[in-house]
């Protein structure tokens, strides 16, 4: 697992899986109420813990955001909760329902598209993301004060991450959103419409490098 400092208060933790040529990312947004985006699967979460401890210092982890119910998004939640028992999981209603089936109920703060969570130094806005495998209700997260879009599995890329964010263009990213990514025409149009008005300066995907716009 590699640790990359993307911005002053944003760290990226990335692990590369050679057989499928794909990286798996978690992000830590530092601040008064630190937020972790995705836990990684349980083995990755165990590797992540010492890196979190080092980055957080004497602060506690306040929130974990899981964009949808899949092992690389929330599979390590039980590992993290043993270390940070008061952490709150920000997730969709579907994810909260599925998490409860694994004995992890009571740790969720259900968010919906259009929900906003204000912390002392962040404005977290939640957007619809119809996620794999069954177009279950998922979420993307936009931190408005910094212009960071945590885009879940959208805008990801294969290959090993070299370090620095890559340059991108909004038009190219929007053009990449097609039925191969979101096969429901109405859901695809909703995502396109929501993203088109956001002042995004950095895309932080679940897989591949960050993208600066």
C-alpha positions in Angstrom: 0.0 0.0 0.0 1.3 3.4 -1.0 0.4 6.7 0.7 0.2 9.8 -1.6 -0.4 13.4 -0.4 -2.8 14.8 -3.0 -3.4 18.2 -1.2 -2.5 19.6 2.1 -5.4 17.9 3.8 -6.1 15.0 1.4 -4.2 11.7 1.5 -4.7 8.8 -0.9 -3.9 5.3 0.1 -3.6 2.9 -2.9 -3.0 -0.8 -3.4 -2.3 -2.3 -6.8 -3.6 -5.8 -7.8 -1.5 -7.0 -10.7 -3.6 -9.8 -12.0 -6.4 -7.4 -13.0 -4.1 -4.3 -13.5 -6.2 -2.2 -11.1 -5.6 0.0 -8.1 -7.9 0.3 -5.1 -8.1 3.7 -3.4 -9.0 5.0 0.0 -8.9 8.7 0.8 -8.5 10.5 4.1 -9.8 14.1 4.3 -8.1 15.6 7.3 -9.7 18.4 9.4 -11.5 18.8 12.7 -13.7 15.8 11.9 -11.6 13.5 9.7 -13.4 11.6 7.0 -12.2 8.3 5.4 -13.6 7.5 1.9 -13.9 3.7 1.5 -12.4 1.2 3.9 -10.9 -1.2 1.3 -11.6 -5.0 1.8 -10.8 -6.4 5.2 -7.1 -7.2 4.5 -6.5 -3.8 3.0 -8.2 -2.1 6.0 -5.7 -3.9 8.3 -2.8 -2.5 6.3 -4.5 0.9 6.3 -4.8 1.2 10.1 -1.2 2.2 10.9 -1.2 4.8 8.1 -4.4 6.3 9.5 -2.9 6.4 13.0 0.1 8.2 11.7 -1.9 10.7 9.7 -4.5 11.4 12.4 -2.1 11.8 15.3 -4.2 12.4 18.4 -7.4 13.0 16.4 -10.1 10.3 16.1 -11.7 9.2 12.9 -15.1 10.8 12.7 -16.7 9.4 9.5 -16.3 6.8 6.9 -18.1 7.2 3.6 -19.0 4.1 1.6 -20.3 5.0 -1.9 -22.0 1.6 -2.3 -22.2 -1.9 -0.9 -19.1 -3.8 -2.2 -16.1 -5.2 -0.4 -13.6 -2.6 -1.5 -15.9 0.2 -0.4 -17.0 -1.1 3.0 -15.6 -4.6 3.5 -13.1 -3.4 6.1 -15.7 -1.6 8.3 -15.5 -4.1 11.1 -11.7 -3.8 11.2 -11.9 0.0 11.4 -14.6 0.0 14.1 -12.4 -2.1 16.4 -9.8 0.7 16.2 -12.3 3.6 16.0 -15.5 2.4 17.8 -17.3 5.8 17.5 -16.8 6.2 13.8 -20.0 6.9 11.8 -20.6 5.3 8.4 -22.1 7.7 5.8 -24.0 5.6 3.3 -27.1 5.0 1.3 -30.2 3.3 2.7 -29.5 0.2 0.7 -25.9 0.0 2.0 -27.1 0.5 5.6 -29.6 -2.3 5.1 -27.0 -4.7 3.8 -24.4 -3.7 6.5 -27.0 -4.6 9.2 -27.1 -8.2 7.8 -23.4 -8.5 8.8 -24.0 -7.5 12.4 -22.8 -3.9 11.9 -26.1 -2.1 12.4 -26.1 1.0 14.6 -23.1 2.5 13.0 -24.8 4.1 10.0 -25.9 7.6 9.2 -28.1 7.2 6.1 -27.7 9.8 3.4 -29.8 10.4 0.3 -29.2 12.3 -2.9 -29.4 16.0 -2.1 -28.5 15.5 1.6 -25.9 17.9 3.0 -23.7 17.3 6.1 -21.9 20.4 7.4 -18.9 20.0 9.6 -16.7 22.7 11.1 -14.5 22.8 8.0 -16.3 20.9 5.2 -19.6 20.8 3.3 -20.4 17.3 2.3 -23.0 17.0 -0.5 -24.4 13.6 -1.6 -25.3 12.7 -5.1 -27.1 9.8 -6.7 -24.9 7.0 -8.0 -26.7 3.8 -9.3 -24.0 1.3 -8.5 -22.9 -2.1 -9.5 -24.0 -4.9 -9.6 -27.8 -4.4 -9.6 -28.0 -0.6 -10.0 -28.5 -0.4 -6.3 -28.8 3.0 -4.7 -25.3 4.3 -4.2 -23.9 7.7 -3.6 -21.1 10.0 -4.7 -19.7 12.6 -2.4 -18.8 16.2 -3.2 -16.8 18.3 -0.7 -17.8 21.8 -1.8 -15.3 23.9 0.1 -12.4 22.1 -1.6 -14.1 21.2 -4.8 -13.4 17.5 -4.4 -15.6 14.9 -6.1 -15.3 11.4 -4.6 -16.7 9.7 -7.7 -16.9 6.1 -6.6 -16.4 3.8 -9.6 -17.0 6.5 -12.1 -13.9 8.0 -13.9 -11.6 5.3 -12.7 -8.7 4.0 -14.8 -6.8 0.8 -15.1 -3.0 0.6 -14.4 -0.6 1.4 -11.6 -0.7 4.9 -10.1 2.5 6.8 -10.7 1.9 9.4 -7.9 0.8 12.9 -9.1 -2.8 13.5 -10.1 -3.3 13.6 -13.9 -4.7 16.5 -15.8 -8.2 16.1 -17.2 -11.0 18.1 -18.9 -14.6 18.3 -17.7 -15.9 17.6 -21.2 -13.8 14.4 -21.6 -15.1 13.1 -18.3 -18.7 13.9 -19.0 -18.3 12.2 -22.4 -17.0 9.1 -20.7 -20.3 8.6 -18.9 -22.3 6.2 -21.1 -24.6 3.2 -20.8 -21.6 1.0 -20.3 -21.1 2.7 -16.9 -24.8 3.4 -16.0 -27.1 1.3 -18.2 -30.3 3.0 -17.0 -31.0 5.9 -19.4 -32.9 7.9 -16.7 -30.3 7.3 -14.0 -27.5 8.2 -16.4 -29.2 11.5 -17.3 -29.7 12.3 -13.6 -26.0 11.7 -12.9 -24.9 13.8 -15.9 -27.2 16.7 -14.9 -26.1 16.6 -11.3 -22.4 16.6 -12.2 -22.7 19.3 -14.9 -23.3 22.1 -12.3 -20.7 21.2 -9.7 -17.6 23.3 -9.4 -15.3 20.3 -9.3 -11.5 21.0 -9.2 -10.4 17.4 -8.3 -11.9 14.0 -9.0 -10.9 11.3 -6.5 -12.0 7.9 -8.0 -12.2 4.6 -6.4 -9.7 3.2 -8.9 -6.9 4.9 -10.7 -5.2 8.3 -10.3 -6.9 11.5 -9.1 -7.8 13.9 -11.9 -7.3 17.7 -11.7 -9.6 19.8 -13.8 
